[in-house]
Amino acid sequence: MLTLVLIGLAGTGPAALAVTPADIVVEDRAGVLDRNTLLPAVQAIEFYQPTKVAVYTYNGSSSDNLNEEVLRFARSEHPEWISGDGQKWANGLFIFALDPVGRHVGTYMGEDRKVSPEQREDIQNASKDLLRDAQWTEGTVAGIKRGAELINQPWYRSTAFLVTAWTAVAVAVAGVAARLIVRWRTRVSCRKELARGDASYSSVSMDLQVTELNASTIPDASRYGSTVLEKHRTFMAKYNTATGLSNRVHALSPKDLGKRPNLRLVRSYADAAAELDALDDVIADTNALLNRGSAWAPAWDRQLAPFRADLAAIEQMLSRRHAEGDSATAAALRSFRDESHRDIEQWTAELAEGTITPETALDRLRDARTHLSELLKNHADTVIAGFAKNEKEAGLMRKDMESAQAGSKDKFGRTYEPSILGTVYPAYYFFSVPTFNSGFNTGVSSVGSARGGGGSTTGYGGSGGSFSGSGSSSSF
């Protein structure tokens, strides 16, 4: 009987069209989104009708009207987001807006994509738990995904219809559906982790003999070489462990992949293989650099890469709202950045000429990154002093900054840096610009929560004029 009811309900209306976004525009003016994660995730989301998705972030304040800011930005930077008469949002458009500093989230739609005020609130609420934890990319994806579920939703999939239609079978169906959804999501996650693990494990296996050869010629008299060799001594044991995990996870049936305990097993395999894949690259680079082999130059470039990335990110970090970009500690960071670019060129030239040893070059790189860490800590004190209104707020921010540097893997997903310095020194040894940004964002969120925020709003402020596009924003 239950099966017949389900079949009847499934056939009540026509099949809903499932289409991925017609276009995706990302304007991350706050600099908080990971495009490598965001774009593939949004591209995979299915809407009922072809929809253009726009994402806009900026650093505002708790007193800002996000609706007014989004309209101002659209008028100045993306007039195509606005209808021809200038009074509504353009048809086919869905905007997800985020202010991580002011702690506001907003959703805006063209007239042919608009939903009820309650559904707008539902979309925003879908992102808030993640946003409160400073998971800006994940929260944005969650909000867009919920928007896709509600925008142009067929009547037979609406909440009102489903509540009425399914009341008679709700008790029986709820448990079954919940289990099916959990199993499906677990199975999808397992397959992704399995693919990640297989890619790393395959790479490690193919290079196994080369890795052993590289390790055998690393000079153990070198301070850096000896530490990398210590890591290598456990390499085969870890490889054998990864092999055992590989055998176990590949023995799992499709049904087994839907079980939560097996997701932890598959993830352990993927993490173990990824760590080995990074370590064999470091072993190769250590051998090439310390022995000045034919590949020493690209190996040296890979050691410089984390430092160069930090230097390149300094200006964007200092240009953010509340970043105290005009302070003395900011000036010290800019001066250090310019000096470091010259130093990198000098170290590389001296390495090429043979006037310094690879160990000396690594020592200089270590000292420079240590100095940058100290400058970032000094600037963190400046930022905290500028943003916090009292010692309690300063304490909250300081705790979050320190936690970010400590790099709790469970909270921040901190990963192993595939470099010689990243192998020799623990993850918390260097304070990086991305870590600074993560701690600052979390600290601002903690202070915002302590201060409390305003409710939702639908108006577009004094500059909005007669604009009446569908949309609203709320605090998180």
C-alpha positions in Angstrom: 0.0 0.0 0.0 2.8 2.4 0.9 4.5 1.7 -2.4 1.4 2.5 -4.3 1.0 5.8 -2.4 4.6 6.8 -3.2 4.1 6.0 -6.9 1.0 8.1 -7.0 2.6 11.1 -5.4 5.7 10.8 -7.6 3.4 10.9 -10.7 1.3 13.9 -9.5 3.1 16.5 -11.7 5.4 16.7 -14.6 9.1 16.0 -14.3 11.0 19.1 -13.1 13.8 20.4 -15.3 17.2 20.1 -13.6 19.8 22.4 -15.1 23.1 23.7 -13.8 23.7 27.5 -13.6 23.6 29.3 -17.0 26.4 31.5 -15.7 28.4 32.1 -12.5 29.8 35.5 -11.6 32.0 35.7 -8.4 32.9 39.2 -7.0 34.8 38.3 -3.9 35.7 41.8 -2.8 36.1 40.6 0.8 38.7 38.0 -0.3 37.2 35.2 1.8 36.1 32.6 -0.8 38.1 29.7 -2.2 37.3 29.8 -5.9 38.8 26.3 -6.4 36.1 24.9 -4.1 33.3 27.3 -4.8 33.1 27.2 -8.6 33.0 23.4 -9.1 30.4 23.1 -6.2 28.1 25.8 -7.7 28.5 24.5 -11.2 27.2 21.1 -10.0 24.1 22.6 -8.4 20.9 22.0 -10.3 18.1 24.6 -10.7 14.6 24.1 -12.0 15.1 26.7 -14.7 18.3 28.2 -16.3 19.6 30.7 -13.8 22.5 33.1 -13.6 24.2 32.9 -10.2 26.1 36.0 -8.9 28.1 35.9 -5.7 29.2 39.2 -4.1 31.2 39.7 -0.9 32.5 42.8 0.7 33.7 43.9 4.2 31.2 46.2 5.8 30.0 46.8 9.3 27.2 45.6 11.6 25.4 48.9 10.9 25.4 48.6 7.1 22.4 47.9 5.0 23.6 45.0 2.8 20.6 45.5 0.4 21.7 49.0 -0.3 25.3 48.0 -0.8 24.4 45.2 -3.2 22.3 47.6 -5.3 25.0 50.2 -5.3 27.6 47.7 -6.4 25.3 46.4 -9.2 24.6 49.9 -10.5 28.3 50.8 -10.6 29.9 47.5 -11.6 27.2 45.2 -13.0 24.3 47.1 -14.5 23.3 43.9 -16.4 22.1 42.6 -13.0 19.3 45.2 -13.1 16.1 45.2 -15.3 15.8 47.6 -18.2 13.6 50.0 -16.3 16.0 50.1 -13.4 13.3 49.1 -10.9 13.9 45.3 -10.4 16.6 42.7 -10.6 17.1 41.2 -14.0 15.2 38.2 -15.0 16.9 34.8 -14.6 19.2 36.2 -11.9 20.0 34.9 -8.4 22.4 36.9 -6.2 23.9 35.6 -3.0 25.6 38.3 -1.0 27.8 38.1 2.1 29.4 40.6 4.5 31.7 38.5 6.7 32.8 41.5 8.9 29.3 43.1 9.3 27.9 39.6 9.6 25.1 40.0 7.0 23.9 37.6 4.3 21.5 38.5 1.5 19.6 36.9 -1.3 18.1 38.7 -4.4 16.2 37.5 -7.4 14.8 38.6 -10.7 11.0 38.7 -10.9 10.8 35.4 -12.7 13.0 33.8 -10.0 11.6 35.4 -6.8 10.4 33.4 -3.8 8.3 34.2 -0.8 9.8 36.2 2.1 9.7 33.0 4.2 11.6 31.1 1.5 14.2 33.9 1.3 14.7 33.5 5.0 15.0 29.7 4.6 17.8 30.2 2.0 19.7 32.5 4.3 19.3 30.3 7.3 20.7 27.3 5.3 24.0 29.1 5.2 24.2 30.6 8.7 25.6 27.8 10.8 28.6 27.6 8.5 29.0 31.3 8.3 29.0 31.6 12.0 31.9 29.2 12.0 33.7 31.4 9.4 33.3 28.8 6.7 32.6 31.4 4.1 32.9 29.2 1.0 30.9 26.3 2.4 28.2 28.6 3.7 27.9 30.3 0.3 27.5 27.0 -1.4 24.9 25.9 1.1 22.9 29.0 0.6 23.0 28.7 -3.2 22.1 25.1 -3.0 19.0 25.8 -0.9 18.1 28.6 -3.3 18.2 26.2 -6.2 15.8 23.9 -4.3 13.2 26.7 -3.8 13.5 29.0 -6.9 10.9 28.1 -9.5 10.0 25.0 -7.4 7.1 23.1 -9.1 3.9 23.2 -7.1 3.9 19.5 -6.5 7.3 19.9 -4.7 6.2 22.9 -2.6 6.3 22.6 1.1 2.5 23.1 1.5 1.7 20.4 -1.0 4.1 17.9 0.3 3.0 18.5 3.9 -0.6 17.8 2.9 0.2 14.9 0.6 2.6 13.1 2.8 0.9 13.4 6.2 -0.7 10.0 5.9 2.6 8.2 5.3 5.0 10.6 7.1 5.8 8.4 10.0 6.5 5.4 7.8 8.4 7.3 5.2 10.5 9.6 7.4 12.7 7.0 8.8 13.2 5.3 5.4 13.9 8.5 3.6 16.3 9.8 6.2 18.3 6.6 6.1 18.3 6.6 2.3 19.5 10.3 2.2 22.3 9.6 4.7 23.4 6.5 2.8 23.4 8.4 -0.5 25.4 11.3 0.9 27.8 8.9 2.6 28.2 6.9 -0.6 29.0 10.1 -2.6 31.5 11.3 0.0 33.1 7.8 0.1 33.6 7.8 -3.7 35.2 11.3 -3.7 37.6 10.3 -0.9 38.3 7.0 -2.7 39.2 8.8 -5.9 41.4 11.2 -4.0 43.2 8.4 -2.2 43.7 6.4 -5.4 45.2 9.3 -7.3 47.8 9.9 -4.5 48.4 6.2 -3.9 49.0 5.5 -7.6 51.5 8.4 -7.8 53.4 7.1 -4.8 53.5 3.5 -6.1 54.8 4.5 -9.5 57.5 6.6 -8.0 58.5 4.2 -5.2 61.8 3.1 -6.6 62.7 6.7 -7.6 61.8 7.8 -4.0 64.1 5.2 -2.5 66.9 6.2 -4.9 66.5 9.9 -4.0 66.5 9.1 -0.3 69.7 7.0 -0.6 71.7 10.0 -1.9 70.4 12.7 0.5 73.5 13.8 2.6 72.7 12.9 6.2 75.3 15.3 7.4 73.0 18.2 6.4 70.7 19.5 9.1 67.8 19.5 6.6 68.8 16.2 4.9 69.0 14.3 8.2 65.5 15.4 9.3 63.9 14.5 5.9 65.7 11.2 6.1 64.1 10.6 9.6 60.7 11.1 7.9 61.8 8.7 5.1 62.7 5.9 7.6 59.0 5.6 8.3 58.0 6.0 4.7 57.8 2.3 3.9 55.9 1.5 7.1 53.4 4.2 6.2 53.2 3.0 2.6 52.5 -0.5 3.9 49.7 0.9 6.1 48.3 2.8 3.1 48.4 -0.4 1.1 46.5 -2.2 3.8 43.9 0.6 3.9 43.7 0.5 0.1 42.9 -3.2 0.1 40.3 -2.8 2.8 38.4 0.1 1.1 38.5 -1.5 -2.3 36.9 -4.6 -0.8 33.9 -2.6 0.2 30.8 -3.1 -1.8 28.6 -0.2 -3.1 26.3 -0.9 -0.2 29.2 -0.8 2.3 30.2 2.7 1.0 26.9 4.0 2.3 27.8 3.3 5.9 29.2 6.1 8.0 32.0 4.1 9.7 33.3 3.2 6.3 33.5 6.8 5.3 36.0 7.4 8.2 38.0 4.4 6.9 38.1 5.7 3.3 39.0 9.2 4.5 41.9 7.7 6.5 43.1 6.0 3.4 42.9 9.2 1.3 44.7 11.2 4.0 47.5 8.6 4.4 48.1 8.4 0.6 48.0 12.2 0.3 50.7 12.6 3.0 52.9 10.0 1.3 52.4 11.7 -2.0 53.6 15.0 -0.5 56.5 13.4 1.3 58.0 11.7 -1.8 58.0 15.1 -3.6 59.9 16.6 -0.6 62.4 13.7 -0.7 63.0 14.3 -4.4 63.4 18.1 -3.8 65.7 17.6 -0.9 68.0 15.3 -2.9 68.0 17.6 -5.9 68.6 20.8 -3.9 71.2 19.6 -1.4 73.2 17.7 -4.0 72.7 20.6 -6.5 71.4 18.1 -9.1 70.1 19.0 -12.5 66.7 19.7 -11.0 67.9 22.0 -8.2 66.4 25.2 -9.6 62.7 24.0 -9.8 63.2 22.3 -6.4 64.4 25.7 -5.0 61.4 27.4 -6.6 59.1 25.0 -4.8 60.7 25.9 -1.4 60.2 29.6 -2.1 56.5 29.1 -3.2 54.9 29.4 0.2 56.9 32.5 1.1 56.2 34.1 -2.3 52.5 33.4 -1.9 52.5 35.1 1.5 54.3 38.2 0.1 51.8 38.4 -2.8 48.9 38.3 -0.3 50.1 41.0 2.0 48.6 44.0 0.1 45.1 42.4 -0.2 45.2 41.6 3.5 46.1 45.2 4.4 43.4 46.7 2.1 40.6 44.9 3.8 38.1 46.8 6.1 39.4 47.1 9.7 42.8 45.8 8.6 44.6 48.9 9.8 46.3 49.3 6.5 47.7 52.7 7.4 49.3 51.6 10.6 53.0 51.4 11.5 52.9 47.6 11.6 51.3 47.6 8.1 54.1 49.8 6.8 56.6 47.3 8.3 54.9 44.5 6.4 55.1 46.3 3.1 58.7 47.3 3.7 59.6 43.6 4.5 57.7 42.5 1.4 59.7 44.7 -0.9 63.0 43.8 0.8 62.2 40.1 0.6 61.6 40.2 -3.2 65.2 41.6 -3.5 66.5 39.0 -1.1 64.9 36.1 -3.0 66.6 37.2 -6.2 70.0 37.5 -4.4 69.7 34.1 -2.7 68.8 32.4 -6.0 71.7 34.1 -7.8 74.2 33.1 -5.1 72.9 29.6 -5.2 73.4 29.5 -9.0 76.9 30.9 -8.6 77.8 28.5 -5.8 78.7 31.3 -3.4 76.3 30.0 -0.8 75.3 26.4 0.1 71.8 25.0 -0.2 71.7 24.8 3.6 72.5 28.5 3.9 69.8 29.4 1.4 67.3 27.3 3.4 68.5 29.0 6.6 67.9 32.4 5.1 64.4 31.4 3.9 63.6 30.0 7.4 64.8 33.2 9.0 62.7 35.4 6.6 59.6 33.4 7.2 60.2 33.6 10.9 60.6 37.4 10.6 57.3 37.5 8.7 55.6 35.5 11.4 56.7 38.1 14.0 55.5 41.0 11.8 52.1 39.4 11.4 51.8 38.8 15.1 52.6 42.5 15.7 50.0 43.5 13.1 47.5 41.2 14.7 47.9 43.2 17.9 47.3 46.4 15.9 44.2 45.0 14.3 42.8 43.7 17.6 43.4 47.1 19.3 41.6 48.9 16.4 38.6 46.6 16.2 37.9 45.5 19.8 36.0 48.0 22.0 37.1 46.5 25.3 39.4 43.9 26.8 36.8 41.1 26.6 36.5 41.6 22.8 40.2 41.8 22.5 40.6 38.5 24.4 38.1 36.8 22.0 40.0 38.0 18.9 43.4 37.1 20.4 42.2 33.6 21.2 40.9 33.1 17.7 44.1 34.4 16.1 46.2 32.1 18.3 44.0 29.1 17.5 44.4 29.8 13.8 48.2 29.7 14.1 48.1 26.6 16.3 46.3 25.0 13.3 43.9 22.6 14.9 43.3 20.1 12.1 39.8 19.3 13.3 38.7 23.0 13.2 40.7 24.5 10.4 41.6 21.5 8.2 45.3 22.5 8.4 47.3 20.3 6.0 51.0 19.4 5.7 53.1 21.9 3.7 54.9 19.9 1.0 58.3 21.6 1.3 61.6 21.0 3.1 60.8 23.6 5.8 57.3 22.3 6.1 58.8 18.8 6.8 61.5 20.0 9.2 59.4 22.4 11.2 55.8 21.8 12.7 52.8 23.4 11.0 52.5 26.1 13.7 56.1 27.3 13.4 55.3 29.8 10.7 52.5 32.3 10.8 51.2 32.8 7.2 48.9 35.4 5.7 46.1 32.9 5.0 46.3 31.8 8.6 46.2 35.5 9.7 43.1 36.1 7.6 41.4 33.0 9.0 42.0 34.0 12.5 40.9 37.6 11.9 37.7 36.5 10.2 36.9 34.1 13.0 37.8 36.8 15.6 35.5 39.3 14.0 32.7 36.8 13.9 33.2 36.0 17.6 33.1 39.7 18.5 30.0 40.2 16.3 28.2 37.4 18.1 29.1 38.9 21.4 27.8 42.3 20.4 24.6 40.9 18.8 23.2 41.9 15.5 20.1 43.4 13.9 17.2 41.5 12.2 16.4 41.1 8.6 15.6 44.0 6.3 14.0 44.3 2.8 14.6 48.0 2.1 17.3 49.4 -0.1 18.1 52.5 1.9 18.2 56.1 1.1 20.1 55.6 -2.2 17.8 52.9 -3.4 15.2 55.4 -4.7 12.2 53.6 -6.2 14.0 50.3 -6.7 11.8 47.4 -5.5 13.6 44.3 -6.6 12.9 41.0 -4.7 15.4 40.5 -2.0 16.4 40.8 1.7 19.2 40.4 4.1 19.7 39.3 7.7 22.3 38.9 10.3 24.1 35.7 11.3 
